[in-house]
């Protein structure tokens, strides 16, 4: 009986971990962070009276998007290097 409960706990944990991984890789998460980053950058640029703030707020957003697109290949390279 105790072993069955332990197995159930492990399976529940695995589902939770898989769900967290799926969230970390999801475009919903990336898009949400992108939107919030843009809003915060735009608000800051408006506060400091920066001209063309709506356009300049895309700079940090672009950096974020590029980093999320480039990290998977870098991770793959790193993992392959680690195996050696």
N, C-alpha and C positions, 0 to 999 in steps of 0.2 A: 504494500500500500504506500509506503513512504517513497519508494523508488518511482512509482507512478506519479506521485505529486511532484517530485523533483523533475521528472521528464516534462510534465505539464508546465512547470515554471520555466524550464529552459525553452520550450516551444513558444510560450507567451513572450519571453524576452526576445527570441529570434524574430518574431513578428514585429515587435516594437522597434528593434534595431533595423530591420528591413524597411519599415515605414519611415524611420528617420533618415536612412540613406536615400530613399526615394525623394523625400522632401528636399534634402540637400542638393540633389541633382535636378530638381524640377525647374521648368521654365516659369512656373507660377511664382516660385520663390525669387528667381532672378528678376522677373518683371516687377515684382513688388519692391524689391530693394532698389531697382532702377528708378521707379517712380518716386519713392521716398527720397532717394539721393537727389533727383532733379528738383523736387519741391524744396528741400532744405538748401540746396545750392542757390536756387532762384530767390528764395527768401533772404538769404544772406547778401546776395548781390544787390537786391532791392534796398536792403537796409543801409548798405554802404554807398548807395546811389551810383552803382556801376552802370554805364551806358550799355545797351544791348544785353541786358542781363539774361533775358530769355534764351539767347543764343549761347552765351558764355556758360550757362548752367549745364550745357551738354558736355563740357570738358570732363568733369568727374564721372559723369554717366558713361561716356565713351571709354574712359579708363577702366571702369568696373566691368563693362561688357567685354572689353578686350581681355581682361584678366580671367574672366570666367571661361572664355573660349580657348585661351591658351593653356590653362592649367591642366586639363585632362591629358593633352599630349606630353606635357612636361612630367606629369605624374607617371604616365606609362613608361617614359624614358627612365625615370628615376627607379621605378620598380624593377625594370629589366636590368638596370645597372646594379641594383642591390642583390639580385640573384646570382651575380657572378662571383 
